[in-house]
Amino acid sequence: MLADNILELLKLEISEIEYKRYIKQLKYYEKESHCDSAIFIAPNILIANWVKTKYTNKISHLFEMKTGIKPKINIILKNQINKTKKISIPIEMEHKKAKKNTILNPSYTFDSYVVGGSNQYAYTIAKSVASKPGLMYNPAFIYGPTGLGKTHLMHAIGNYSQLNGKIVIYATIEQFMNDFTYNLRNQTMERFREKYRNCDILLIDDVQFLSNKIQTQEEFFHTFNELHSIGKQIILTSDKPPKSINGLEERLQSRFEWGLIADIGLPELETKIAIIKKKCELDGISLNNDIINYIASNMGDNIREIESAIINLNAYASLMRQEITFEFAKNVMREQIKEKRENITLEDIITIISKELNIKPSEIKSKKRNKNIVEARRIGIYLARTLTQNSMPALASFFGMKDHTAVSHNMKKINEIIETNEIFKLRVDELKNRVLTKNK
């Protein structure tokens, strides 16, 4: 079938993940398609909108290359096919609200979000806001370092709300500022206000960049007031809490604190492992537990970077026609991990171990033989040897040992324990994670 050939050609131009996630979900509606109109059925409105926004021009161009005719591409939903089998009205007309809806990433849902101790609170708030917008926490303000899942939660709220018929607007604060500047310059501010104030849910990412933008803060202040006064839901994200955003007007800071503030902390090792497994499951990537643990223990805490590393690893293996073994994964990711370790010092390692294990740094470097101190010292030597470029003689000097043979003996001993004691291995991996986090 021609349409199948077209989609196969498109597969060559986009990533395998995008193809599986969006294009493969389409079905060609042959009965109502003709030379100048090709109709595809999508399983839900999220994928329909996503395909329409990103791929229809490509699909139309590929049809033209094959047939010489450039058809209009229509993406419809199954329930839009009526009993008379005539083509249904376009999505925009049937779902009037969809015209104003922001195109969100359909893969960012509550189901695909991995919950752990570091993000449980923010996740719970996000679900509550999505289920009862404008009633419980308004505004909801979510903050935390880059790459920990704030945007995923925003899109999850938006996707859930769109499926429940809500008008959703999602934008970064940079997009908001650009829209504001453009419309102000062209004297079309009514169009700008129509976009951002006629919605049920307003999602604004990275509001820390409002800092010192006086005119934009003024407009955002009025947008916020307008929506809040009529019970519309506002969700904001930032890399810091409102009171820590320098150059933010006091009245805006006050309003950002009206509702509920939730932070997303650095993920625990177990959470990172769960996230990697979920990512592999969703994208059809096969990694064994050793590789997953290695990535979780060595790639820091930025979930976006971790997911990117997994995609790159899988893509490289596919190009090389190579099975992803532990050694292969280590070789591919060597440079990324090396970059994260460049600034790690021995003092960093000792400071973190002493804090986490409640032992003084001086005791770790002493000759005391208490069981907990010996264990902490061994972990310190192990992390220093695996995370830094220091030689064994240098480590012996730092830890107050006789010579490099003592370091070698400790390395042999701790490796034996790691091989046989899973709980101890997890403790060491968690400490390694803390060291890498400090120096990411």
Stockholm file with secondary structure:
# STOCKHOLM 1.0

chainA/1-440         MLADNILELLKLEISEIEYKRYIKQLKYYEKESHCDSAIFIAPNILIANWVKTKYTNKISHLFEMKTGIKPKINIILKNQINKTKKISIPIEMEHKKAKKNTILNPSYTFDSYVVGGSNQYAYTIAKSVASKPGLMYNPAFIYGPTGLGKTHLMHAIGNYSQLNGKIVIYATIEQFMNDFTYNLRNQTMERFREKYRNCDILLIDDVQFLSNKIQTQEEFFHTFNELHSIGKQIILTSDKPPKSINGLEERLQSRFEWGLIADIGLPELETKIAIIKKKCELDGISLNNDIINYIASNMGDNIREIESAIINLNAYASLMRQEITFEFAKNVMREQIKEKRENITLEDIITIISKELNIKPSEIKSKKRNKNIVEARRIGIYLARTLTQNSMPALASFFGMKDHTAVSHNMKKINEIIETNEIFKLRVDELKNRVLTKNK
#=GR chainA/1-440 SS CHHHHHHHHHHTTSCHHHHHHTGGGCEECGGGCBTTEEEEEESSHHHHHHHHHHTHHHHHHHHHHHHSCCCEEEEEEGGGSCTTCCCCCCHHHHSGGGGTSCCCCTTCCSTTCCCCTTTHHHHHHHHHHHHSTTTSSSSEEEECSTTSSHHHHHHHHHHHHHHTTCCEEEEEHHHHHHHHHHHHHTTCHHHHHHHHHSCSEEEEECGGGGTTCHHHHHHHHHHHHHHHHTTCEEEEEESSCGGGCTTCCHHHHHHHTSSEEEECCCCCHHHHHHHHHHHHHHHTCCCCHHHHHHHHHHSCSCHHHHHHHHHHHHHHHHHHTCCCCHHHHHHHTHHHHHHHHTTCCHHHHHHHHHHHHTCCHHHHTSCCCCHHHHHHHHHHHHHHHHHSCCCHHHHHHHTTCSSHHHHHHHHHHHHHHHHHCHHHHHHHHHHHHHHHHHTC
#=GC SS_cons         CHHHHHHHHHHTTSCHHHHHHTGGGCEECGGGCBTTEEEEEESSHHHHHHHHHHTHHHHHHHHHHHHSCCCEEEEEEGGGSCTTCCCCCCHHHHSGGGGTSCCCCTTCCSTTCCCCTTTHHHHHHHHHHHHSTTTSSSSEEEECSTTSSHHHHHHHHHHHHHHTTCCEEEEEHHHHHHHHHHHHHTTCHHHHHHHHHSCSEEEEECGGGGTTCHHHHHHHHHHHHHHHHTTCEEEEEESSCGGGCTTCCHHHHHHHTSSEEEECCCCCHHHHHHHHHHHHHHHTCCCCHHHHHHHHHHSCSCHHHHHHHHHHHHHHHHHHTCCCCHHHHHHHTHHHHHHHHTTCCHHHHHHHHHHHHTCCHHHHTSCCCCHHHHHHHHHHHHHHHHHSCCCHHHHHHHTTCSSHHHHHHHHHHHHHHHHHCHHHHHHHHHHHHHHHHHTC
//
